[in-house]
């Protein structure tokens, strides 16, 4: 009888302890992490188009808004703008994390305008 009671107590304690642990699924808004990323300024954003243009040190980057949030022009954003793919970015001006898909990068201003015209035909 003692063994059953002891084993059931240990099993119950283990179940409670392990079920209390959970994986963190949100993204922490740690500014030091984001400040280590590439900095850019939004130079084009339109309410009728999901694409916006970010000016970085390496040139202009065209980003497609994945979550529906488009930053305003002159917003400061941090993220990885030097290769293609979907990723999180930090909008420092509004203190929010946004999700975008980098479609083109390291463009000149004329190439960025042409890309936005191609993606956002009216």
Jmol script that loads the backbone (N, CA, C; Angstrom):
load data "model"
ATOM      1  N   UNK A   1       0.822  -1.189   0.000  1.00  0.00           N
ATOM      2  CA  UNK A   1       0.000   0.000   0.000  1.00  0.00           C
ATOM      3  C   UNK A   1       0.871   1.260   0.000  1.00  0.00           C
ATOM      4  N   UNK A   2       1.983   1.202   0.779  1.00  0.00           N
ATOM      5  CA  UNK A   2       2.865   2.351   0.832  1.00  0.00           C
ATOM      6  C   UNK A   2       3.493   2.633  -0.540  1.00  0.00           C
ATOM      7  N   UNK A   3       3.844   1.557  -1.273  1.00  0.00           N
ATOM      8  CA  UNK A   3       4.467   1.732  -2.585  1.00  0.00           C
ATOM      9  C   UNK A   3       3.512   2.411  -3.558  1.00  0.00           C
ATOM     10  N   UNK A   4       2.256   2.001  -3.560  1.00  0.00           N
ATOM     11  CA  UNK A   4       1.273   2.589  -4.463  1.00  0.00           C
ATOM     12  C   UNK A   4       1.081   4.068  -4.135  1.00  0.00           C
ATOM     13  N   UNK A   5       0.970   4.394  -2.878  1.00  0.00           N
ATOM     14  CA  UNK A   5       0.801   5.783  -2.458  1.00  0.00           C
ATOM     15  C   UNK A   5       2.030   6.615  -2.835  1.00  0.00           C
ATOM     16  N   UNK A   6       3.216   6.079  -2.596  1.00  0.00           N
ATOM     17  CA  UNK A   6       4.442   6.810  -2.905  1.00  0.00           C
ATOM     18  C   UNK A   6       4.599   7.004  -4.413  1.00  0.00           C
ATOM     19  N   UNK A   7       4.369   5.955  -5.182  1.00  0.00           N
ATOM     20  CA  UNK A   7       4.494   6.055  -6.632  1.00  0.00           C
ATOM     21  C   UNK A   7       3.447   6.998  -7.235  1.00  0.00           C
ATOM     22  N   UNK A   8       2.240   6.937  -6.741  1.00  0.00           N
ATOM     23  CA  UNK A   8       1.207   7.833  -7.266  1.00  0.00           C
ATOM     24  C   UNK A   8       1.496   9.282  -6.891  1.00  0.00           C
ATOM     25  N   UNK A   9       2.056   9.518  -5.719  1.00  0.00           N
ATOM     26  CA  UNK A   9       2.428  10.877  -5.314  1.00  0.00           C
ATOM     27  C   UNK A   9       3.558  11.401  -6.194  1.00  0.00           C
ATOM     28  N   UNK A  10       4.555  10.582  -6.462  1.00  0.00           N
ATOM     29  CA  UNK A  10       5.669  10.989  -7.330  1.00  0.00           C
ATOM     30  C   UNK A  10       5.172  11.229  -8.755  1.00  0.00           C
ATOM     31  N   UNK A  11       4.296  10.365  -9.250  1.00  0.00           N
ATOM     32  CA  UNK A  11       3.752  10.530 -10.600  1.00  0.00           C
ATOM     33  C   UNK A  11       2.925  11.814 -10.699  1.00  0.00           C
ATOM     34  N   UNK A  12       2.110  12.076  -9.704  1.00  0.00           N
ATOM     35  CA  UNK A  12       1.300  13.288  -9.697  1.00  0.00           C
ATOM     36  C   UNK A  12       2.184  14.536  -9.641  1.00  0.00           C
ATOM     37  N   UNK A  13       3.203  14.530  -8.814  1.00  0.00           N
ATOM     38  CA  UNK A  13       4.128  15.657  -8.716  1.00  0.00           C
ATOM     39  C   UNK A  13       4.854  15.883 -10.047  1.00  0.00           C
ATOM     40  N   UNK A  14       5.277  14.804 -10.699  1.00  0.00           N
ATOM     41  CA  UNK A  14       5.962  14.910 -11.987  1.00  0.00           C
ATOM     42  C   UNK A  14       5.034  15.474 -13.064  1.00  0.00           C
ATOM     43  N   UNK A  15       3.815  15.012 -13.101  1.00  0.00           N
ATOM     44  CA  UNK A  15       2.851  15.492 -14.097  1.00  0.00           C
ATOM     45  C   UNK A  15       2.569  16.981 -13.902  1.00  0.00           C
ATOM     46  N   UNK A  16       2.364  17.384 -12.660  1.00  0.00           N
ATOM     47  CA  UNK A  16       2.098  18.805 -12.387  1.00  0.00           C
ATOM     48  C   UNK A  16       3.303  19.659 -12.747  1.00  0.00           C
ATOM     49  N   UNK A  17       4.494  19.204 -12.416  1.00  0.00           N
ATOM     50  CA  UNK A  17       5.703  19.969 -12.706  1.00  0.00           C
ATOM     51  C   UNK A  17       5.932  20.097 -14.207  1.00  0.00           C
ATOM     52  N   UNK A  18       5.798  19.011 -14.945  1.00  0.00           N
ATOM     53  CA  UNK A  18       6.052  19.041 -16.379  1.00  0.00           C
ATOM     54  C   UNK A  18       4.959  19.761 -17.156  1.00  0.00           C
ATOM     55  N   UNK A  19       3.721  19.706 -16.679  1.00  0.00           N
ATOM     56  CA  UNK A  19       2.656  20.403 -17.399  1.00  0.00           C
ATOM     57  C   UNK A  19       2.683  21.904 -17.135  1.00  0.00           C
ATOM     58  N   UNK A  20       3.339  22.338 -16.080  1.00  0.00           N
ATOM     59  CA  UNK A  20       3.445  23.769 -15.792  1.00  0.00           C
ATOM     60  C   UNK A  20       4.451  24.450 -16.706  1.00  0.00           C
ATOM     61  N   UNK A  21       5.385  23.700 -17.263  1.00  0.00           N
ATOM     62  CA  UNK A  21       6.373  24.272 -18.180  1.00  0.00           C
ATOM     63  C   UNK A  21       5.730  24.442 -19.548  1.00  0.00           C
ATOM     64  N   UNK A  22       5.933  25.579 -20.166  1.00  0.00           N
ATOM     65  CA  UNK A  22       5.386  25.787 -21.495  1.00  0.00           C
ATOM     66  C   UNK A  22       6.415  26.505 -22.345  1.00  0.00           C
ATOM     67  N   UNK A  23       6.334  26.271 -23.627  1.00  0.00           N
ATOM     68  CA  UNK A  23       7.250  26.905 -24.562  1.00  0.00           C
ATOM     69  C   UNK A  23       6.789  28.341 -24.823  1.00  0.00           C
ATOM     70  N   UNK A  24       7.723  29.270 -24.854  1.00  0.00           N
ATOM     71  CA  UNK A  24       7.400  30.664 -25.106  1.00  0.00           C
ATOM     72  C   UNK A  24       7.171  30.842 -26.596  1.00  0.00           C
ATOM     73  N   UNK A  25       5.976  31.303 -26.970  1.00  0.00           N
ATOM     74  CA  UNK A  25       5.632  31.412 -28.378  1.00  0.00           C
ATOM     75  C   UNK A  25       5.536  32.850 -28.866  1.00  0.00           C
ATOM     76  N   UNK A  26       5.718  33.816 -28.013  1.00  0.00           N
ATOM     77  CA  UNK A  26       5.648  35.194 -28.461  1.00  0.00           C
ATOM     78  C   UNK A  26       7.051  35.732 -28.693  1.00  0.00           C
ATOM     79  N   UNK A  27       7.134  36.813 -29.435  1.00  0.00           N
ATOM     80  CA  UNK A  27       8.423  37.422 -29.744  1.00  0.00           C
ATOM     81  C   UNK A  27       8.651  38.558 -28.766  1.00  0.00           C
ATOM     82  N   UNK A  28       9.738  38.512 -28.076  1.00  0.00           N
ATOM     83  CA  UNK A  28      10.050  39.537 -27.099  1.00  0.00           C
ATOM     84  C   UNK A  28      10.471  40.816 -27.809  1.00  0.00           C
ATOM     85  N   UNK A  29      10.009  41.918 -27.302  1.00  0.00           N
ATOM     86  CA  UNK A  29      10.314  43.212 -27.894  1.00  0.00           C
ATOM     87  C   UNK A  29      11.605  43.757 -27.290  1.00  0.00           C
ATOM     88  N   UNK A  30      12.694  43.026 -27.438  1.00  0.00           N
ATOM     89  CA  UNK A  30      13.983  43.403 -26.883  1.00  0.00           C
ATOM     90  C   UNK A  30      14.686  44.339 -27.864  1.00  0.00           C
ATOM     91  N   UNK A  31      14.769  45.613 -27.510  1.00  0.00           N
ATOM     92  CA  UNK A  31      15.339  46.593 -28.430  1.00  0.00           C
ATOM     93  C   UNK A  31      16.810  46.337 -28.712  1.00  0.00           C
ATOM     94  N   UNK A  32      17.554  45.822 -27.758  1.00  0.00           N
ATOM     95  CA  UNK A  32      18.972  45.546 -28.002  1.00  0.00           C
ATOM     96  C   UNK A  32      19.150  44.514 -29.110  1.00  0.00           C
ATOM     97  N   UNK A  33      18.274  43.520 -29.156  1.00  0.00           N
ATOM     98  CA  UNK A  33      18.323  42.537 -30.231  1.00  0.00           C
ATOM     99  C   UNK A  33      18.055  43.205 -31.577  1.00  0.00           C
ATOM    100  N   UNK A  34      17.023  44.036 -31.642  1.00  0.00           N
ATOM    101  CA  UNK A  34      16.652  44.664 -32.907  1.00  0.00           C
ATOM    102  C   UNK A  34      17.667  45.700 -33.344  1.00  0.00           C
ATOM    103  N   UNK A  35      18.292  46.399 -32.390  1.00  0.00           N
ATOM    104  CA  UNK A  35      19.289  47.406 -32.768  1.00  0.00           C
ATOM    105  C   UNK A  35      20.543  46.775 -33.358  1.00  0.00           C
ATOM    106  N   UNK A  36      20.735  45.479 -33.157  1.00  0.00           N
ATOM    107  CA  UNK A  36      21.875  44.795 -33.773  1.00  0.00           C
ATOM    108  C   UNK A  36      21.590  44.429 -35.231  1.00  0.00           C
ATOM    109  N   UNK A  37      20.349  44.600 -35.668  1.00  0.00           N
ATOM    110  CA  UNK A  37      19.955  44.297 -37.052  1.00  0.00           C
ATOM    111  C   UNK A  37      20.143  45.526 -37.942  1.00  0.00           C
ATOM    112  N   UNK A  38      19.829  45.339 -39.201  1.00  0.00           N
ATOM    113  CA  UNK A  38      19.952  46.410 -40.188  1.00  0.00           C
ATOM    114  C   UNK A  38      18.862  47.466 -39.971  1.00  0.00           C
ATOM    115  N   UNK A  39      19.241  48.731 -40.072  1.00  0.00           N
ATOM    116  CA  UNK A  39      18.313  49.841 -39.876  1.00  0.00           C
ATOM    117  C   UNK A  39      17.856  50.370 -41.223  1.00  0.00           C
ATOM    118  N   UNK A  40      16.585  50.739 -41.304  1.00  0.00           N
ATOM    119  CA  UNK A  40      16.056  51.304 -42.530  1.00  0.00           C
ATOM    120  C   UNK A  40      14.971  52.321 -42.248  1.00  0.00           C
ATOM    121  N   UNK A  41      14.688  53.122 -43.248  1.00  0.00           N
ATOM    122  CA  UNK A  41      13.616  54.115 -43.164  1.00  0.00           C
ATOM    123  C   UNK A  41      12.630  53.860 -44.290  1.00  0.00           C
ATOM    124  N   UNK A  42      11.344  53.848 -43.962  1.00  0.00           N
ATOM    125  CA  UNK A  42      10.313  53.628 -44.969  1.00  0.00           C
ATOM    126  C   UNK A  42      10.186  54.902 -45.806  1.00  0.00           C
ATOM    127  N   UNK A  43      10.403  54.773 -47.111  1.00  0.00           N
ATOM    128  CA  UNK A  43      10.330  55.926 -48.007  1.00  0.00           C
ATOM    129  C   UNK A  43       9.085  55.894 -48.889  1.00  0.00           C
ATOM    130  N   UNK A  44       8.401  54.747 -48.944  1.00  0.00           N
ATOM    131  CA  UNK A  44       7.156  54.665 -49.705  1.00  0.00           C
ATOM    132  C   UNK A  44       6.222  53.679 -49.027  1.00  0.00           C
ATOM    133  N   UNK A  45       4.999  54.126 -48.793  1.00  0.00           N
ATOM    134  CA  UNK A  45       3.959  53.264 -48.246  1.00  0.00           C
ATOM    135  C   UNK A  45       2.627  53.813 -48.731  1.00  0.00           C
ATOM    136  N   UNK A  46       1.793  52.935 -49.243  1.00  0.00           N
ATOM    137  CA  UNK A  46       0.506  53.350 -49.795  1.00  0.00           C
ATOM    138  C   UNK A  46      -0.615  52.541 -49.148  1.00  0.00           C
ATOM    139  N   UNK A  47      -1.747  53.165 -48.844  1.00  0.00           N
ATOM    140  CA  UNK A  47      -2.862  52.405 -48.259  1.00  0.00           C
ATOM    141  C   UNK A  47      -3.522  51.444 -49.249  1.00  0.00           C
ATOM    142  N   UNK A  48      -3.293  51.637 -50.535  1.00  0.00           N
ATOM    143  CA  UNK A  48      -3.926  50.781 -51.535  1.00  0.00           C
ATOM    144  C   UNK A  48      -3.026  49.640 -52.015  1.00  0.00           C
ATOM    145  N   UNK A  49      -1.801  49.557 -51.493  1.00  0.00           N
ATOM    146  CA  UNK A  49      -0.850  48.532 -51.936  1.00  0.00           C
ATOM    147  C   UNK A  49      -0.194  47.904 -50.716  1.00  0.00           C
ATOM    148  N   UNK A  50      -0.012  46.604 -50.742  1.00  0.00           N
ATOM    149  CA  UNK A  50       0.578  45.921 -49.596  1.00  0.00           C
ATOM    150  C   UNK A  50       2.106  45.971 -49.598  1.00  0.00           C
ATOM    151  N   UNK A  51       2.693  46.548 -50.639  1.00  0.00           N
ATOM    152  CA  UNK A  51       4.149  46.648 -50.727  1.00  0.00           C
ATOM    153  C   UNK A  51       4.599  48.021 -50.246  1.00  0.00           C
ATOM    154  N   UNK A  52       5.750  48.051 -49.594  1.00  0.00           N
ATOM    155  CA  UNK A  52       6.359  49.322 -49.202  1.00  0.00           C
ATOM    156  C   UNK A  52       7.860  49.233 -49.419  1.00  0.00           C
ATOM    157  N   UNK A  53       8.519  50.393 -49.476  1.00  0.00           N
ATOM    158  CA  UNK A  53       9.936  50.479 -49.799  1.00  0.00           C
ATOM    159  C   UNK A  53      10.690  50.999 -48.584  1.00  0.00           C
ATOM    160  N   UNK A  54      11.788  50.313 -48.252  1.00  0.00           N
ATOM    161  CA  UNK A  54      12.636  50.690 -47.117  1.00  0.00           C
ATOM    162  C   UNK A  54      14.010  51.066 -47.659  1.00  0.00           C
ATOM    163  N   UNK A  55      14.504  52.233 -47.243  1.00  0.00           N
ATOM    164  CA  UNK A  55      15.843  52.657 -47.629  1.00  0.00           C
ATOM    165  C   UNK A  55      16.822  52.213 -46.552  1.00  0.00           C
ATOM    166  N   UNK A  56      17.836  51.445 -46.958  1.00  0.00           N
ATOM    167  CA  UNK A  56      18.852  50.955 -46.035  1.00  0.00           C
ATOM    168  C   UNK A  56      20.220  51.462 -46.481  1.00  0.00           C
ATOM    169  N   UNK A  57      21.228  51.090 -45.754  1.00  0.00           N
ATOM    170  CA  UNK A  57      22.599  51.478 -46.086  1.00  0.00           C
ATOM    171  C   UNK A  57      23.024  50.901 -47.435  1.00  0.00           C
ATOM    172  N   UNK A  58      22.503  49.716 -47.771  1.00  0.00           N
ATOM    173  CA  UNK A  58      22.888  49.034 -49.011  1.00  0.00           C
ATOM    174  C   UNK A  58      22.017  49.400 -50.205  1.00  0.00           C
ATOM    175  N   UNK A  59      21.012  50.213 -50.030  1.00  0.00           N
ATOM    176  CA  UNK A  59      20.117  50.574 -51.124  1.00  0.00           C
ATOM    177  C   UNK A  59      18.674  50.489 -50.677  1.00  0.00           C
ATOM    178  N   UNK A  60      17.783  50.248 -51.627  1.00  0.00           N
ATOM    179  CA  UNK A  60      16.354  50.204 -51.346  1.00  0.00           C
ATOM    180  C   UNK A  60      15.864  48.760 -51.364  1.00  0.00           C
ATOM    181  N   UNK A  61      14.927  48.471 -50.462  1.00  0.00           N
ATOM    182  CA  UNK A  61      14.364  47.131 -50.330  1.00  0.00           C
ATOM    183  C   UNK A  61      12.855  47.207 -50.482  1.00  0.00           C
ATOM    184  N   UNK A  62      12.271  46.300 -51.260  1.00  0.00           N
ATOM    185  CA  UNK A  62      10.827  46.223 -51.434  1.00  0.00           C
ATOM    186  C   UNK A  62      10.301  45.101 -50.545  1.00  0.00           C
ATOM    187  N   UNK A  63       9.330  45.444 -49.682  1.00  0.00           N
ATOM    188  CA  UNK A  63       8.794  44.500 -48.708  1.00  0.00           C
ATOM    189  C   UNK A  63       7.290  44.377 -48.918  1.00  0.00           C
ATOM    190  N   UNK A  64       6.790  43.137 -48.883  1.00  0.00           N
ATOM    191  CA  UNK A  64       5.361  42.871 -48.953  1.00  0.00           C
ATOM    192  C   UNK A  64       4.853  42.630 -47.540  1.00  0.00           C
ATOM    193  N   UNK A  65       3.809  43.326 -47.155  1.00  0.00           N
ATOM    194  CA  UNK A  65       3.243  43.163 -45.819  1.00  0.00           C
ATOM    195  C   UNK A  65       2.510  41.832 -45.722  1.00  0.00           C
ATOM    196  N   UNK A  66       2.930  40.989 -44.785  1.00  0.00           N
ATOM    197  CA  UNK A  66       2.306  39.674 -44.609  1.00  0.00           C
ATOM    198  C   UNK A  66       1.139  39.750 -43.644  1.00  0.00           C
ATOM    199  N   UNK A  67       1.291  40.528 -42.573  1.00  0.00           N
ATOM    200  CA  UNK A  67       0.262  40.595 -41.542  1.00  0.00           C
ATOM    201  C   UNK A  67      -0.745  41.718 -41.764  1.00  0.00           C
ATOM    202  N   UNK A  68      -0.647  42.423 -42.891  1.00  0.00           N
ATOM    203  CA  UNK A  68      -1.597  43.488 -43.183  1.00  0.00           C
ATOM    204  C   UNK A  68      -1.203  44.837 -42.617  1.00  0.00           C
ATOM    205  N   UNK A  69      -0.147  44.898 -41.842  1.00  0.00           N
ATOM    206  CA  UNK A  69       0.307  46.152 -41.253  1.00  0.00           C
ATOM    207  C   UNK A  69       1.385  46.762 -42.134  1.00  0.00           C
ATOM    208  N   UNK A  70       1.169  47.982 -42.582  1.00  0.00           N
ATOM    209  CA  UNK A  70       2.165  48.708 -43.366  1.00  0.00           C
ATOM    210  C   UNK A  70       2.608  49.925 -42.582  1.00  0.00           C
ATOM    211  N   UNK A  71       3.895  50.076 -42.354  1.00  0.00           N
ATOM    212  CA  UNK A  71       4.362  51.258 -41.618  1.00  0.00           C
ATOM    213  C   UNK A  71       4.196  52.521 -42.455  1.00  0.00           C
ATOM    214  N   UNK A  72       4.088  53.645 -41.777  1.00  0.00           N
ATOM    215  CA  UNK A  72       3.965  54.925 -42.460  1.00  0.00           C
ATOM    216  C   UNK A  72       5.313  55.357 -43.028  1.00  0.00           C
ATOM    217  N   UNK A  73       5.268  56.280 -43.963  1.00  0.00           N
ATOM    218  CA  UNK A  73       6.510  56.841 -44.496  1.00  0.00           C
ATOM    219  C   UNK A  73       7.261  57.556 -43.377  1.00  0.00           C
ATOM    220  N   UNK A  74       8.574  57.522 -43.435  1.00  0.00           N
ATOM    221  CA  UNK A  74       9.508  58.079 -42.456  1.00  0.00           C
ATOM    222  C   UNK A  74       9.550  57.284 -41.154  1.00  0.00           C
ATOM    223  N   UNK A  75       8.960  56.083 -41.138  1.00  0.00           N
ATOM    224  CA  UNK A  75       9.087  55.210 -39.966  1.00  0.00           C
ATOM    225  C   UNK A  75      10.453  54.538 -39.987  1.00  0.00           C
ATOM    226  N   UNK A  76      11.056  54.365 -38.827  1.00  0.00           N
ATOM    227  CA  UNK A  76      12.333  53.675 -38.699  1.00  0.00           C
ATOM    228  C   UNK A  76      12.050  52.210 -38.380  1.00  0.00           C
ATOM    229  N   UNK A  77      12.632  51.306 -39.177  1.00  0.00           N
ATOM    230  CA  UNK A  77      12.425  49.875 -38.982  1.00  0.00           C
ATOM    231  C   UNK A  77      13.777  49.167 -38.889  1.00  0.00           C
ATOM    232  N   UNK A  78      13.800  48.080 -38.146  1.00  0.00           N
ATOM    233  CA  UNK A  78      14.993  47.255 -37.989  1.00  0.00           C
ATOM    234  C   UNK A  78      14.661  45.828 -38.403  1.00  0.00           C
ATOM    235  N   UNK A  79      15.594  45.182 -39.078  1.00  0.00           N
ATOM    236  CA  UNK A  79      15.398  43.801 -39.501  1.00  0.00           C
ATOM    237  C   UNK A  79      16.469  43.388 -40.479  1.00  0.00           C
ATOM    238  N   UNK A  80      16.267  42.240 -41.092  1.00  0.00           N
ATOM    239  CA  UNK A  80      17.187  41.728 -42.093  1.00  0.00           C
ATOM    240  C   UNK A  80      16.625  42.066 -43.466  1.00  0.00           C
ATOM    241  N   UNK A  81      17.180  43.087 -44.098  1.00  0.00           N
ATOM    242  CA  UNK A  81      16.687  43.554 -45.393  1.00  0.00           C
ATOM    243  C   UNK A  81      17.609  43.162 -46.539  1.00  0.00           C
ATOM    244  N   UNK A  82      18.592  42.307 -46.298  1.00  0.00           N
ATOM    245  CA  UNK A  82      19.602  42.010 -47.313  1.00  0.00           C
ATOM    246  C   UNK A  82      19.471  40.637 -47.946  1.00  0.00           C
ATOM    247  N   UNK A  83      18.346  39.989 -47.795  1.00  0.00           N
ATOM    248  CA  UNK A  83      18.075  38.758 -48.542  1.00  0.00           C
ATOM    249  C   UNK A  83      16.576  38.509 -48.560  1.00  0.00           C
ATOM    250  N   UNK A  84      16.154  37.655 -49.478  1.00  0.00           N
ATOM    251  CA  UNK A  84      14.726  37.384 -49.657  1.00  0.00           C
ATOM    252  C   UNK A  84      14.184  36.501 -48.546  1.00  0.00           C
ATOM    253  N   UNK A  85      12.900  36.632 -48.307  1.00  0.00           N
ATOM    254  CA  UNK A  85      12.236  35.747 -47.362  1.00  0.00           C
ATOM    255  C   UNK A  85      11.292  36.484 -46.432  1.00  0.00           C
ATOM    256  N   UNK A  86      10.470  35.704 -45.763  1.00  0.00           N
ATOM    257  CA  UNK A  86       9.517  36.240 -44.799  1.00  0.00           C
ATOM    258  C   UNK A  86      10.171  36.287 -43.433  1.00  0.00           C
ATOM    259  N   UNK A  87      10.051  37.430 -42.765  1.00  0.00           N
ATOM    260  CA  UNK A  87      10.702  37.590 -41.467  1.00  0.00           C
ATOM    261  C   UNK A  87      10.002  38.677 -40.664  1.00  0.00           C
ATOM    262  N   UNK A  88      10.353  38.710 -39.381  1.00  0.00           N
ATOM    263  CA  UNK A  88       9.848  39.741 -38.491  1.00  0.00           C
ATOM    264  C   UNK A  88      10.747  40.959 -38.561  1.00  0.00           C
ATOM    265  N   UNK A  89      10.131  42.122 -38.391  1.00  0.00           N
ATOM    266  CA  UNK A  89      10.852  43.391 -38.380  1.00  0.00           C
ATOM    267  C   UNK A  89      10.315  44.213 -37.219  1.00  0.00           C
ATOM    268  N   UNK A  90      11.134  45.102 -36.724  1.00  0.00           N
ATOM    269  CA  UNK A  90      10.745  45.935 -35.593  1.00  0.00           C
ATOM    270  C   UNK A  90      10.540  47.362 -36.075  1.00  0.00           C
ATOM    271  N   UNK A  91       9.319  47.861 -35.928  1.00  0.00           N
ATOM    272  CA  UNK A  91       9.009  49.239 -36.262  1.00  0.00           C
ATOM    273  C   UNK A  91       9.284  50.079 -35.019  1.00  0.00           C
ATOM    274  N   UNK A  92      10.436  50.727 -35.003  1.00  0.00           N
ATOM    275  CA  UNK A  92      10.861  51.503 -33.845  1.00  0.00           C
ATOM    276  C   UNK A  92       9.954  52.713 -33.619  1.00  0.00           C
ATOM    277  N   UNK A  93       9.454  53.302 -34.689  1.00  0.00           N
ATOM    278  CA  UNK A  93       8.621  54.496 -34.577  1.00  0.00           C
ATOM    279  C   UNK A  93       7.318  54.224 -33.839  1.00  0.00           C
ATOM    280  N   UNK A  94       6.733  53.038 -34.028  1.00  0.00           N
ATOM    281  CA  UNK A  94       5.464  52.696 -33.375  1.00  0.00           C
ATOM    282  C   UNK A  94       5.622  51.622 -32.307  1.00  0.00           C
ATOM    283  N   UNK A  95       6.844  51.132 -32.093  1.00  0.00           N
ATOM    284  CA  UNK A  95       7.144  50.126 -31.072  1.00  0.00           C
ATOM    285  C   UNK A  95       6.309  48.856 -31.262  1.00  0.00           C
ATOM    286  N   UNK A  96       6.272  48.349 -32.499  1.00  0.00           N
ATOM    287  CA  UNK A  96       5.563  47.103 -32.794  1.00  0.00           C
ATOM    288  C   UNK A  96       6.443  46.208 -33.652  1.00  0.00           C
ATOM    289  N   UNK A  97       6.190  44.934 -33.587  1.00  0.00           N
ATOM    290  CA  UNK A  97       6.872  43.962 -34.440  1.00  0.00           C
ATOM    291  C   UNK A  97       5.939  43.624 -35.587  1.00  0.00           C
ATOM    292  N   UNK A  98       6.444  43.755 -36.805  1.00  0.00           N
ATOM    293  CA  UNK A  98       5.645  43.507 -37.999  1.00  0.00           C
ATOM    294  C   UNK A  98       6.258  42.348 -38.774  1.00  0.00           C
ATOM    295  N   UNK A  99       5.462  41.759 -39.640  1.00  0.00           N
ATOM    296  CA  UNK A  99       5.928  40.639 -40.446  1.00  0.00           C
ATOM    297  C   UNK A  99       5.858  41.039 -41.909  1.00  0.00           C
ATOM    298  N   UNK A 100       6.954  40.806 -42.624  1.00  0.00           N
ATOM    299  CA  UNK A 100       6.996  41.180 -44.031  1.00  0.00           C
ATOM    300  C   UNK A 100       7.807  40.185 -44.844  1.00  0.00           C
ATOM    301  N   UNK A 101       7.554  40.213 -46.137  1.00  0.00           N
ATOM    302  CA  UNK A 101       8.253  39.342 -47.078  1.00  0.00           C
ATOM    303  C   UNK A 101       9.132  40.216 -47.971  1.00  0.00           C
ATOM    304  N   UNK A 102      10.446  40.105 -47.820  1.00  0.00           N
ATOM    305  CA  UNK A 102      11.371  40.873 -48.649  1.00  0.00           C
ATOM    306  C   UNK A 102      11.400  40.241 -50.031  1.00  0.00           C
ATOM    307  N   UNK A 103      10.984  41.013 -51.038  1.00  0.00           N
ATOM    308  CA  UNK A 103      10.937  40.483 -52.397  1.00  0.00           C
ATOM    309  C   UNK A 103      12.148  40.911 -53.217  1.00  0.00           C
ATOM    310  N   UNK A 104      12.580  42.160 -53.056  1.00  0.00           N
ATOM    311  CA  UNK A 104      13.741  42.673 -53.781  1.00  0.00           C
ATOM    312  C   UNK A 104      14.582  43.493 -52.817  1.00  0.00           C
ATOM    313  N   UNK A 105      15.894  43.479 -53.004  1.00  0.00           N
ATOM    314  CA  UNK A 105      16.781  44.201 -52.102  1.00  0.00           C
ATOM    315  C   UNK A 105      17.985  44.724 -52.875  1.00  0.00           C
ATOM    316  N   UNK A 106      18.683  45.685 -52.257  1.00  0.00           N
ATOM    317  CA  UNK A 106      19.859  46.350 -52.830  1.00  0.00           C
ATOM    318  C   UNK A 106      19.540  46.985 -54.185  1.00  0.00           C
ATOM    319  N   UNK A 107      18.411  47.664 -54.264  1.00  0.00           N
ATOM    320  CA  UNK A 107      17.984  48.304 -55.502  1.00  0.00           C
ATOM    321  C   UNK A 107      18.324  49.788 -55.472  1.00  0.00           C
ATOM    322  N   UNK A 108      18.363  50.391 -56.649  1.00  0.00           N
ATOM    323  CA  UNK A 108      18.437  51.850 -56.726  1.00  0.00           C
ATOM    324  C   UNK A 108      17.018  52.384 -56.533  1.00  0.00           C
ATOM    325  N   UNK A 109      16.901  53.694 -56.387  1.00  0.00           N
ATOM    326  CA  UNK A 109      15.577  54.277 -56.181  1.00  0.00           C
ATOM    327  C   UNK A 109      14.680  54.027 -57.390  1.00  0.00           C
ATOM    328  N   UNK A 110      15.212  54.173 -58.599  1.00  0.00           N
ATOM    329  CA  UNK A 110      14.420  53.945 -59.812  1.00  0.00           C
ATOM    330  C   UNK A 110      13.989  52.483 -59.926  1.00  0.00           C
ATOM    331  N   UNK A 111      14.874  51.560 -59.569  1.00  0.00           N
ATOM    332  CA  UNK A 111      14.519  50.136 -59.614  1.00  0.00           C
ATOM    333  C   UNK A 111      13.442  49.805 -58.581  1.00  0.00           C
ATOM    334  N   UNK A 112      13.511  50.419 -57.401  1.00  0.00           N
ATOM    335  CA  UNK A 112      12.497  50.187 -56.368  1.00  0.00           C
ATOM    336  C   UNK A 112      11.141  50.720 -56.820  1.00  0.00           C
ATOM    337  N   UNK A 113      11.117  51.895 -57.436  1.00  0.00           N
ATOM    338  CA  UNK A 113       9.868  52.442 -57.965  1.00  0.00           C
ATOM    339  C   UNK A 113       9.283  51.530 -59.037  1.00  0.00           C
ATOM    340  N   UNK A 114      10.149  51.041 -59.899  1.00  0.00           N
ATOM    341  CA  UNK A 114       9.696  50.149 -60.961  1.00  0.00           C
ATOM    342  C   UNK A 114       9.142  48.842 -60.387  1.00  0.00           C
ATOM    343  N   UNK A 115       9.791  48.313 -59.358  1.00  0.00           N
ATOM    344  CA  UNK A 115       9.308  47.075 -58.730  1.00  0.00           C
ATOM    345  C   UNK A 115       7.944  47.273 -58.067  1.00  0.00           C
ATOM    346  N   UNK A 116       7.769  48.389 -57.379  1.00  0.00           N
ATOM    347  CA  UNK A 116       6.475  48.658 -56.731  1.00  0.00           C
ATOM    348  C   UNK A 116       5.401  48.845 -57.796  1.00  0.00           C
ATOM    349  N   UNK A 117       5.724  49.522 -58.878  1.00  0.00           N
ATOM    350  CA  UNK A 117       4.755  49.667 -59.979  1.00  0.00           C
ATOM    351  C   UNK A 117       4.379  48.299 -60.564  1.00  0.00           C
ATOM    352  N   UNK A 118       5.346  47.395 -60.640  1.00  0.00           N
ATOM    353  CA  UNK A 118       5.077  46.053 -61.169  1.00  0.00           C
ATOM    354  C   UNK A 118       4.183  45.265 -60.213  1.00  0.00           C
ATOM    355  N   UNK A 119       4.496  45.301 -58.914  1.00  0.00           N
ATOM    356  CA  UNK A 119       3.728  44.522 -57.943  1.00  0.00           C
ATOM    357  C   UNK A 119       2.359  45.132 -57.666  1.00  0.00           C
ATOM    358  N   UNK A 120       2.252  46.441 -57.726  1.00  0.00           N
ATOM    359  CA  UNK A 120       0.994  47.133 -57.392  1.00  0.00           C
ATOM    360  C   UNK A 120       0.388  47.768 -58.625  1.00  0.00           C
ATOM    361  N   UNK A 121       0.040  46.971 -59.581  1.00  0.00           N
ATOM    362  CA  UNK A 121      -0.597  47.512 -60.774  1.00  0.00           C
ATOM    363  C   UNK A 121      -2.033  47.883 -60.425  1.00  0.00           C
ATOM    364  N   UNK A 122      -2.535  48.904 -61.076  1.00  0.00           N
ATOM    365  CA  UNK A 122      -3.884  49.403 -60.758  1.00  0.00           C
ATOM    366  C   UNK A 122      -4.833  49.179 -61.898  1.00  0.00           C
TER     367      UNK A 122
END
end "model"
wireframe off; spacefill off
backbone 0.3
color backbone group
